[in-house]
Amino acid sequence: MDEKSKTALLSVGSNTCLILGKLAAGLAMGSVSVISEAVHSGLDLLAAIIAFVAVKVAAKPADEGHNYGHGKFENLASIIESLLILVAGIMIIYNAALKLKEGVVIESLGLGMAVMGVSALVNLLVARKLLNTARRTESPALAADGWHLMTDVYTSLGVFLGLVAIHLTGLTVLDPIIAILVALLIFKAAFQLIRESVLSILDARLPIAEERLIKEVLSKYAGEYLSYHALRTRKAGSDRYVDMHL
């Protein structure tokens, strides 16, 4: 198993453990913000599985059906993962709105704070591993999965601070309000990921700095050809493609 696949599998394992912990704590406490975190982690688990499958498929060499390789499976996976973040945000807001209407009763605040603290730490470590591997291997699927988990870090810290505030003030209404703020953070991350993913699917050109490097290499061999024009570039997964008239 290559580095990208091992890292994606690490995300699957960590998310599975966190879902079980958050769900058990949220149900015991009756806390919508903690349960919303379990829902978010559930969608992150699905995203992690998608990322794992995507990097495995993208690693396949070009074949008769895919002359340019399978790199865009990673781009497709990153779009699906972004949409899953949006679904998580909508579900969290719906559950929080119900709690605001029906009232909130929360027990075992200490348990919730412990679970959220551990969740933030675990997700931070796994997210850093994902993002570092994504940066090194230029994997959009791992990058999207990494940002999923970084969103979990921020939201877990938000819920943790909210539970501390409830402990200090006794205002349980803070729980659904914090859940809604968590959802807004999720929406922001989702729209950023969708924008980046869609650009890759639409064959956006390589950065100007990279095209400049290509032209510098071509200029070194200027004595061996008459001229070139119609230089075009694009990226699929971690692979770059260049074509021109020479």
Phi, psi and omega per residue, in radians:
M1 nan 2.279 -3.094
D2 -1.364 3.052 -3.044
E3 -1.052 -0.740 -3.110
K4 -1.115 -0.725 -3.131
S5 -1.167 -0.715 3.123
K6 -1.092 -0.728 -3.135
T7 -1.166 -0.715 3.102
A8 -1.108 -0.664 3.139
L9 -1.186 -0.603 3.074
L10 -1.042 -0.721 3.119
S11 -1.113 -0.696 3.111
V12 -1.056 -0.807 -3.117
G13 -1.138 -0.784 -3.098
S14 -1.162 -0.693 3.139
N15 -1.149 -0.649 3.117
T16 -1.056 -0.799 3.139
C17 -1.131 -0.723 -3.104
L18 -1.194 -0.635 3.104
I19 -1.032 -0.848 -3.101
L20 -1.072 -0.754 -3.134
G21 -1.150 -0.802 -3.118
K22 -1.160 -0.729 -3.098
L23 -1.140 -0.761 3.126
A24 -1.089 -0.775 -3.133
A25 -1.182 -0.750 -3.109
G26 -1.102 -0.729 3.129
L27 -1.203 -0.667 3.121
A28 -1.147 -0.603 -3.088
M29 -1.538 -0.445 -2.986
G30 1.261 0.535 -3.064
S31 -1.751 2.070 3.133
V32 -1.194 -0.563 -3.125
S33 -1.213 -0.646 3.107
V34 -1.245 -0.749 3.097
I35 -1.106 -0.650 3.109
S36 -1.104 -0.589 3.069
E37 -1.170 -0.629 3.080
A38 -1.142 -0.706 3.092
V39 -1.091 -0.784 3.126
H40 -1.039 -0.765 3.128
S41 -1.167 -0.546 3.084
G42 -1.095 -0.756 3.090
L43 -1.215 -0.562 3.065
D44 -1.151 -0.611 3.079
L45 -1.110 -0.771 3.095
L46 -1.073 -0.728 3.108
A47 -1.107 -0.677 3.138
A48 -1.136 -0.675 3.105
I49 -1.142 -0.748 3.106
I50 -1.066 -0.755 3.128
A51 -1.088 -0.720 3.139
F52 -1.078 -0.820 3.131
V53 -1.115 -0.712 -3.092
A54 -1.102 -0.779 -3.106
V55 -1.218 -0.514 3.078
K56 -1.192 -0.769 -3.136
V57 -1.208 -0.731 -3.100
A58 -1.097 -0.440 -3.123
A59 -1.316 -0.214 3.138
K60 -1.172 2.500 3.117
P61 -1.243 2.877 3.096
A62 -1.031 2.549 3.112
D63 -2.423 -3.005 -3.065
E64 -1.113 -0.588 -3.134
G65 -1.458 -0.394 -3.120
H66 -2.321 1.448 -3.056
N67 -1.090 -0.468 -3.124
Y68 -1.754 0.325 3.128
G69 1.499 -2.987 -3.051
H70 -2.029 0.337 -3.048
G71 -1.012 -0.566 -3.054
K72 -1.278 -0.144 3.000
F73 -1.076 -0.571 3.082
E74 -1.179 -0.727 3.109
N75 -1.101 -0.724 3.113
L76 -1.101 -0.724 3.131
A77 -1.093 -0.677 -3.126
S78 -1.156 -0.584 3.073
I79 -1.177 -0.780 3.129
I80 -1.070 -0.739 3.127
E81 -1.085 -0.679 3.119
S82 -1.110 -0.726 3.125
L83 -1.155 -0.591 3.095
L84 -1.125 -0.608 3.090
I85 -1.099 -0.730 3.112
L86 -1.072 -0.741 3.117
V87 -1.058 -0.734 3.122
A88 -1.050 -0.768 3.139
G89 -1.077 -0.737 3.140
I90 -1.123 -0.744 3.134
M91 -1.120 -0.696 -3.137
I92 -1.124 -0.788 3.139
I93 -1.103 -0.704 3.131
Y94 -1.064 -0.840 -3.133
N95 -1.152 -0.653 3.130
A96 -1.168 -0.694 3.125
A97 -1.097 -0.692 3.093
L98 -1.082 -0.743 -3.141
K99 -1.142 -0.670 3.105
L100 -1.093 -0.617 -3.111
K101 -1.343 -0.693 -3.025
E102 -1.623 -0.281 -3.068
G103 1.722 2.793 -3.035
V104 -2.249 2.297 2.994
V105 -2.211 2.115 -3.080
I106 -2.141 2.341 3.094
E107 -2.145 2.910 3.052
S108 0.940 0.950 -3.135
L109 -1.056 -0.617 -3.138
G110 -1.060 -0.708 3.103
L111 -1.080 -0.790 -3.140
G112 -1.084 -0.750 -3.140
M113 -1.120 -0.682 3.129
A114 -1.134 -0.800 -3.125
V115 -1.101 -0.773 -3.130
M116 -1.153 -0.662 3.114
G117 -1.127 -0.801 3.110
V118 -1.118 -0.720 -3.136
S119 -1.051 -0.799 -3.134
A120 -1.066 -0.736 -3.106
L121 -1.175 -0.832 -3.134
V122 -1.069 -0.814 -3.126
N123 -1.122 -0.619 3.112
L124 -1.090 -0.794 -3.122
L125 -1.139 -0.788 -3.115
V126 -1.210 -0.693 3.135
A127 -1.097 -0.725 3.116
R128 -1.098 -0.691 3.095
K129 -1.104 -0.781 3.133
L130 -1.086 -0.831 -3.078
L131 -1.186 -0.654 3.100
N132 -1.146 -0.741 3.109
T133 -1.162 -0.711 3.117
A134 -1.078 -0.705 -3.141
R135 -1.163 -0.704 -3.094
R136 -1.278 -0.639 -3.092
T137 -1.764 -0.053 -3.123
E138 0.979 0.876 -3.102
S139 -1.775 1.924 3.111
P140 -1.140 -0.557 3.132
A141 -1.159 -0.774 3.106
L142 -1.201 -0.603 3.107
A143 -1.105 -0.779 3.116
A144 -1.098 -0.733 3.120
D145 -1.125 -0.692 3.109
G146 -1.095 -0.739 3.123
W147 -1.222 -0.524 2.995
H148 -0.967 -0.888 -3.070
L149 -1.213 -0.588 3.073
M150 -1.130 -0.619 3.043
T151 -1.086 -0.706 3.082
D152 -1.078 -0.649 3.104
V153 -1.045 -0.862 -3.122
Y154 -1.106 -0.765 -3.096
T155 -1.215 -0.664 3.108
S156 -1.110 -0.710 3.084
L157 -1.131 -0.672 3.119
G158 -1.095 -0.794 3.117
V159 -1.135 -0.704 3.109
F160 -1.014 -0.845 3.138
L161 -1.137 -0.618 3.103
G162 -1.115 -0.743 3.116
L163 -1.146 -0.623 3.056
V164 -1.097 -0.750 3.133
A165 -1.097 -0.703 3.102
I166 -1.113 -0.710 3.116
H167 -1.066 -0.691 -3.092
L168 -1.382 -0.600 -3.020
T169 -1.855 -0.416 -3.075
G170 1.379 0.101 -3.114
L171 -1.534 1.634 -3.096
T172 -1.230 -0.294 3.114
V173 -1.116 -0.301 3.100
L174 -1.119 -0.457 -3.083
D175 -1.056 -0.986 3.113
P176 -1.180 -0.528 3.107
I177 -1.114 -0.746 3.107
I178 -1.142 -0.653 3.116
A179 -1.051 -0.701 3.125
I180 -1.160 -0.714 3.088
L181 -1.098 -0.659 3.067
V182 -1.033 -0.769 -3.126
A183 -1.096 -0.664 3.122
L184 -1.120 -0.672 3.060
L185 -1.092 -0.699 3.141
I186 -1.112 -0.757 3.128
F187 -1.037 -0.746 -3.123
K188 -1.046 -0.829 3.137
A189 -1.116 -0.684 -3.113
A190 -1.100 -0.794 -3.113
F191 -1.137 -0.624 3.095
Q192 -1.138 -0.752 3.133
L193 -1.163 -0.707 3.136
I194 -1.082 -0.757 -3.131
R195 -1.036 -0.839 -3.124
E196 -1.131 -0.703 -3.097
S197 -1.193 -0.737 -3.129
V198 -1.128 -0.688 3.110
L199 -1.034 -0.676 -3.131
S200 -1.212 -0.680 3.121
I201 -1.156 -0.578 -3.102
L202 -1.472 0.247 3.085
D203 1.013 0.819 3.038
A204 -1.097 2.579 -3.108
R205 -1.140 2.831 3.033
L206 -1.174 2.780 3.084
P207 -0.972 2.608 -3.107
I208 -0.984 -0.659 -3.134
A209 -1.088 -0.668 3.131
E210 -1.248 -0.688 3.080
E211 -1.117 -0.605 3.115
R212 -1.116 -0.680 3.099
L213 -1.108 -0.717 3.115
I214 -1.065 -0.770 -3.132
K215 -1.173 -0.579 3.093
E216 -1.147 -0.700 3.097
V217 -1.121 -0.767 3.124
L218 -1.078 -0.663 -3.105
S219 -1.151 -0.440 3.122
K220 -1.189 -0.356 -3.117
Y221 -1.949 0.407 -3.059
A222 -1.038 -0.464 -3.136
G223 -1.317 -0.110 -3.056
E224 -1.880 0.034 3.075
Y225 -2.584 2.847 -3.135
L226 -1.326 -0.920 -3.141
S227 -2.968 2.990 3.008
Y228 -2.459 2.722 3.079
H229 -2.742 3.124 3.141
A230 0.972 0.748 3.091
L231 -1.228 2.174 3.140
R232 -2.282 2.528 -3.108
T233 -2.369 2.722 3.041
R234 -2.832 3.016 -3.113
K235 -2.371 2.434 3.069
A236 -2.268 1.946 -3.041
G237 1.098 -2.143 3.118
S238 -1.744 0.031 -3.100
D239 -1.652 2.432 3.070
R240 -1.841 2.482 3.115
Y241 -2.193 2.365 -3.125
V242 -2.297 2.322 2.974
D243 -2.384 2.727 -3.078
M244 -2.805 2.921 2.955
H245 -1.707 2.155 -3.083
L246 -1.999 nan nan
